[in-house]
Amino acid sequence: MSIKVEDYFSPETFQRMKAFADKQETPFVMIDKQTIADSYDQLVNCFPFAKIYYAVKANPATEITELLRDKGSNFDIASIYELDKVMKTGVGPERISYGNTIKKARDIRYFYEKGVRLFATDSEADLRNIAKAAPGAKVYVRILTEGSTSADWPLSRKFGCNPDMALDLLILAKQLGLVPYGVSFHVGSQQRDIDVWDAAIAKVKVIFERLKEEDGITLQMINMGGGFPANYIQRTNSLETYAEEIIRFLKEDFGDELPEIILEPGRSLIANAGILVSEVVLVARKSRTAVERWVYTDVGKFSGLIETMDESIKFPIWVEKKGEMEEVVIAGPTCDSADIMYEHYKYGLPLNLAAEDRLYWLSTGAYTTSYSAVEFNGFPPLKSYYL
Ligand SMILES: Cc1ncc(COP(=O)(O)O)c(C=O)c1O
């Protein structure tokens, strides 16, 4: 299977990025800021009523947070370190949500002292910490969702609670002097089944109604998390189709009286803007008669490609050489046998591929730099350039 660049980048953008890449030593990822700006505008057009909170974990580079700051984005923050980094660029606390449900009491206090008043939770212990460390704050409860088989990078199980427990927590929030503000969910990253949002929104609706009718609590917000698609090998519906369907689900359940809607995109905003460029270190066969070649390259699971774990995310790989293709195993440069990116899903690369040829890993703008190890096997973290 050969990758057509035109399916991922306009020829002009690719030429511009390639010309830059030709002057750099591999490995590195380069990110085209215009593509991010366009993705942001597209999301705003698709969901004009929603408030966007960029999930900083997808790529915390200041070049990106500043761009999104200037476009009016808010920020979903996972730690005190992300908080400091984003606030340093002049973003005010009213544009920040502490979206991580797993946090220390002293970190909640830190956010509160910085002025943040919006917190996610999914457990009683965390809620009680918020009540003590962030008195009077707005809280939203994250619920568990289905869809883990249709998401390429599922986020189920570890986060969220059963809707019954969400009810208990929102009632308790009120008793503890907090503002029971809303409900959140995340259907799993790179979620390919749009219907999963339908089921999640229906669960939220039940929580809204039960609290209103039985406890006199009026919730005000739904945080629909991320899960919107990037362009990888396995194609998805367009963002427009996602939006049309999700808006239909919202209207079916909430009519024209929509609560405040928050979106927390990470991957869908950033991934398509990135190209990771690596170099072939070696091409080898494991026996005299082996048909399969191993292509070892100078990036791997520990230098930005951790999402190839279980071959979950299948990045499109483009090479300049053309000609007869043959199946390959693609592996990284470290002395760790887990450092194999693709073995079961059969990538094809040209038979004449050789050491020093370059691999262009498309759609690698999200969850690459921030996942890169600092010194595994002595290799430095993945370099990144923002164009
Ligand atoms: C709380 C939260 N919001 C948003 C996101 C971003 O999701 P995505 O990259 O699928 O857009 C994540 C990803 O892990 C998350 O944990």
The ligand as an SDF file (V2000), in Angstrom:
LIG
                    3D

 16 16  0  0  0  0  0  0  0  0999 V2000
   -9.9140   14.9960   29.7150 C   0  0  0  0  0  0  0  0  0  0  0  0
   -9.4990   14.9380   28.2930 C   0  0  0  0  0  0  0  0  0  0  0  0
  -10.0310   15.8040   27.4270 N   0  0  0  0  0  0  0  0  0  0  0  0
   -9.6700   15.8180   26.1360 C   0  0  0  0  0  0  0  0  0  0  0  0
   -8.7190   14.9390   25.6480 C   0  0  0  0  0  0  0  0  0  0  0  0
   -8.3330   15.0400   24.2030 C   0  0  0  0  0  0  0  0  0  0  0  0
   -8.8650   14.0290   23.4610 O   0  0  0  0  0  0  0  0  0  0  0  0
   -8.5880   13.8960   21.9030 P   0  0  0  0  0  0  0  0  0  0  0  0
   -7.1150   13.9090   21.7240 O   0  0  0  0  0  0  0  0  0  0  0  0
   -9.2410   12.6240   21.5150 O   0  0  0  0  0  0  0  0  0  0  0  0
   -9.1990   15.0570   21.2300 O   0  0  0  0  0  0  0  0  0  0  0  0
   -8.1620   13.9920   26.4980 C   0  0  0  0  0  0  0  0  0  0  0  0
   -7.1990   13.0230   25.9860 C   0  0  0  0  0  0  0  0  0  0  0  0
   -6.6210   12.2150   26.6690 O   0  0  0  0  0  0  0  0  0  0  0  0
   -8.5460   13.9910   27.8700 C   0  0  0  0  0  0  0  0  0  0  0  0
   -7.9970   13.1420   28.7350 O   0  0  0  0  0  0  0  0  0  0  0  0
  1  2  1  0
  2  3  1  0
  2 15  2  0
  3  4  2  0
  4  5  1  0
  5  6  1  0
  5 12  2  0
  6  7  1  0
  7  8  1  0
  8  9  2  0
  8 10  1  0
  8 11  1  0
 12 13  1  0
 12 15  1  0
 13 14  2  0
 15 16  1  0
M  END
$$$$
